[in-house]
């Protein structure tokens, strides 16, 4: 077993893979030309030394193939940006906080904009954000509205401004 650990990007996470260089060298020696076969060979070899979750097996395969192609000198396009906009509502569950969550989701659907929306209700988690009043709206970890709610049309304008969305 090889003790060399290589960091690769899978989605938006950097994962340490044990024995990647060794597996790439072994698969390269097979002179395979089909991407699917190369991917299968890499997965077969690397899952022996690494935990590969079944739910994202394909993502690992794509990342391994990308690393293989880089190693053999294939010019690749830049990796796609897989990061999502993060929207967090801080609020204990009062009417205004719950309404803000519904409004944010409705606005995002109307704008056809994908974002990770969370509503944090736990007092300890809210306290980690410092002195905030509820409801509080954060976009990409920045407070954009603190201690008050807005009518949906004004909230939509604020979200569009902060996300730089034009209709």
N, C-alpha and C positions, 0 to 999 in steps of 0.2 A: 504494500500500500504506500502511495506517495503522500508525504506530509505537506506538500506545497499547496497553499490555499490562495486562490485567485478571486478577487472581487469582480463580480459582474452585475450588470443592472438588469433586473427583472421587474418590469412595470416601473414603478417609481422607487423601488427599493434596491439597495446594494446588498448582494448576498455573497457570502464566502463559499466558494466551490473547491472541494478537495480533489486534486488530480486532474484538473482541466487540461493543462499542457500535455500531460502524458496521454490522455484520451484523444486529444486532437492529433497528436503525432501518430497514434495507433490507427485512427480512422483515416488519416491522410495516406498512410501506407497501403490502404485498401484500394486506392484510386477510384473511389465512387464518384459518379457524376450526378446522381439524382439527389436533390436536397432532402427528400423524404427519407431515403436510405441513410444519408449522412446523419440526419437528426435522430433516427431510430438507433443507430449505432452509438452515437454520443450519449443518448439517454440510457441505453442499456449498460454502457460502461460506467457512467457517472452515478447511476442510482445505487450502485454497489457501495460506494463510499460516501454518498450524500443522501440526506433526506429530501425527497422531492414530493411535495404534497400533491395528491391525485387531483385536487380541484384546480390546480394551476400547472398541471403537467405540460400542457401545450405551450404555456408561457416560458417554461424552462427550456423546452425544445427549441423555440424560436431564439431564445437568448444564446443557447449553445451553438446553434447554426450560425448566428451572427458572429460569435467569437471564432468559430472555425473559419468562416470566410475572411475575417480580418487576418487570421494567422496565415492563410495561404495567399494573401495579397489581393483579394478581391476588393474593389472600390465600392463602398456602400454609401447610401444616402444617410443623412443625419437621422438619429433616432427620433421617432415622433415624441412630442411632448405629451406624456400621459397624466400629467398633474391635473387635478380638478380644483376648481374654485371651492373654497371652504366657506360656508355660511353657518354661523352659530348664533342661536338665540339663547340668551341667559334669562331664565325666569322660573320661578318656583311652581308655576302652573296656574297663575291667576288668569282671569278672563283676557286681559290685555296681552299677556305673554302667549296664550294659546291662539289668540286671533292673529298675532304677528306671525306665528309659525304657519298658519293657514294662508295668510296673505303672501308671505314669501314664496311658498310652494306654488301658489296660484300664479304669481307674477313670473316666476321662472318658467312655468309651463307655458304661459302666454308668450313669453319672449323666446321660447324654445331654446333655453339655456341650461346646460347640464351643470349641476353643482352638488356638492356633498352638503346636505342640510342636517344639522343636529340641533336638538333642543335640550339644553342642559338644565335640569331641574334640581339637581343635588346641591345643597347649600355649600358643602365642602368644595365641590368642583367649581362652583361659582366664585367662591372666596379666592381661588387660585388666580383669578383674573384681576384681583385687587379691589379697590373701592368702586364698585359699580352699583348703579340703581337698576332695577328691573322695570320693564323689559330692556335688555341691551341687545343690540345687533352688532355682530362682528363679521367682517368680510375679510377673508384671508388673514385672520388673527388681529385685525385692526378694528377698534371700536368705531363704528360709524353712526351709531344712535344709542344714547345712554339715558335710561330713566324715563323714557316716554315712548308712546306709540304715535304713529302717523296714519292719517287716512290712506287707504290703499293706493290712490292715485299719486299721492306725495311719496309714499314708500317706493312705488315703482320708479319714480323719477330719481330718487336717491340711489336705488340699486343700479339703475341704468348708468348713472353718473359714475359711481364707484367701480363698476365693472367695465366702463367705457363701451357701452352698447348703444348703438344708434339704430333707430327703426327706419 
